[in-house]
Amino acid sequence: MVFYFVTALYVFVCFTMMLVVYLQQGKGGDIASAFGGGSSQAAFGARSGATVLSRATWICAAAFIIGALALGILGKQGPGSVLGGRTPLTQPSGPTPSPLNQAVPGPKAPTPPRTAPAPAAPAAPAAPK
């Protein structure tokens, strides 16, 4: 229950941070002002005071990081593996015929004729002469 609440809050923080960042005005730090082509005296434009949107960006960024850590900790409460919570499958005791595993009957191969077994060798070796 807490995990879903934190997830919903995290999604809300993400959308709020996107909105706040998109609403901010550019600082004028383009490539021309970096090489002296702009009218500013500093390399990346003049430093301005913190506005409400810049403070909201810092707050949303902090909430974003804290929310990511909280979701990581709360998500680790379950089993350590994706397959860790599953019960093992039981093996069947014998082969079960399946329509997919049955062989297709075809013509039978002729069986070779039966012959009499060869005579058995003597049990004792012959004596040397």
C-alpha positions in Angstrom: 0.0 0.0 0.0 2.8 2.4 0.9 4.7 1.4 -2.2 1.8 2.5 -4.5 1.4 5.7 -2.6 5.1 6.6 -2.9 5.0 5.6 -6.6 2.0 7.9 -7.3 3.7 10.8 -5.4 6.9 10.2 -7.3 5.1 10.4 -10.7 3.4 13.6 -9.5 6.9 15.0 -8.6 8.3 14.1 -12.0 5.5 15.9 -13.8 5.8 18.9 -11.6 9.5 19.1 -12.1 9.1 18.9 -15.9 6.5 21.7 -15.8 8.7 23.9 -13.6 11.8 23.4 -15.8 9.9 24.1 -19.0 8.4 27.3 -17.5 11.7 28.9 -16.7 13.2 31.6 -18.9 16.5 31.0 -20.6 19.5 32.6 -19.0 21.0 33.9 -22.3 24.1 31.7 -22.0 24.3 30.7 -25.7 27.5 30.1 -27.6 27.8 33.7 -28.8 27.9 35.2 -25.3 30.5 32.6 -24.3 33.0 34.0 -26.8 32.4 37.7 -26.2 29.7 38.1 -28.9 27.0 38.8 -26.4 26.4 41.9 -24.3 27.1 40.2 -21.0 30.3 40.7 -19.0 30.4 37.1 -17.6 31.1 34.0 -19.6 27.7 32.5 -19.2 25.6 35.6 -18.6 24.9 37.8 -15.6 24.0 36.0 -12.4 20.4 36.8 -11.4 18.6 36.3 -8.1 16.8 33.1 -7.4 13.2 33.2 -8.6 10.3 31.2 -7.4 10.7 28.8 -10.3 14.4 28.1 -9.7 13.6 27.4 -6.0 10.8 25.1 -7.1 13.2 23.3 -9.4 15.6 22.6 -6.5 12.8 21.4 -4.3 11.5 19.1 -7.0 15.0 17.8 -7.7 15.5 17.0 -4.1 12.0 15.3 -3.9 13.0 13.4 -7.1 16.2 12.0 -5.6 14.5 11.1 -2.2 11.6 9.5 -4.0 14.0 7.4 -6.2 15.8 6.2 -3.1 12.5 5.4 -1.3 11.2 3.4 -4.2 14.4 1.5 -4.4 14.3 0.6 -0.7 10.6 -0.2 -0.7 10.9 -2.3 -3.8 13.6 -4.4 -2.2 11.2 -5.7 0.5 10.1 -8.8 -1.6 12.2 -11.8 -2.7 15.7 -11.2 -4.0 15.0 -12.7 -7.4 12.2 -12.5 -9.9 11.8 -16.3 -9.7 12.4 -16.5 -5.9 8.8 -16.4 -4.9 7.6 -19.2 -7.3 7.1 -22.7 -6.2 9.0 -25.3 -8.2 7.1 -27.3 -10.8 6.5 -30.9 -9.9 7.6 -33.5 -12.4 5.0 -36.0 -13.6 5.5 -39.6 -12.2 5.4 -41.2 -15.6 5.3 -40.3 -19.3 1.9 -38.8 -20.2 0.9 -39.2 -23.8 0.3 -36.0 -25.5 -1.2 -35.6 -29.0 1.8 -33.4 -29.9 4.4 -35.9 -28.8 2.9 -39.0 -30.4 4.6 -40.4 -33.4 2.7 -40.5 -36.7 2.1 -44.2 -37.6 3.7 -45.1 -40.9 4.5 -48.3 -42.8 6.3 -50.9 -40.8 9.8 -52.0 -41.7 10.2 -55.7 -42.4 11.6 -57.6 -39.5 14.7 -59.8 -40.2 14.1 -63.5 -40.1 15.1 -65.2 -36.8 18.1 -67.5 -36.9 19.2 -70.2 -34.5 21.7 -69.0 -31.9 25.3 -69.8 -32.5 26.7 -72.8 -30.5 28.2 -71.8 -27.2 32.0 -71.9 -26.8 33.5 -74.6 -24.5 33.7 -73.5 -20.9 37.3 -74.7 -20.4 40.2 -73.8 -22.6 41.8 -76.5 -24.6 44.9 -78.0 -23.1 48.2 -77.1 -24.8 50.0 -80.0 -26.6 
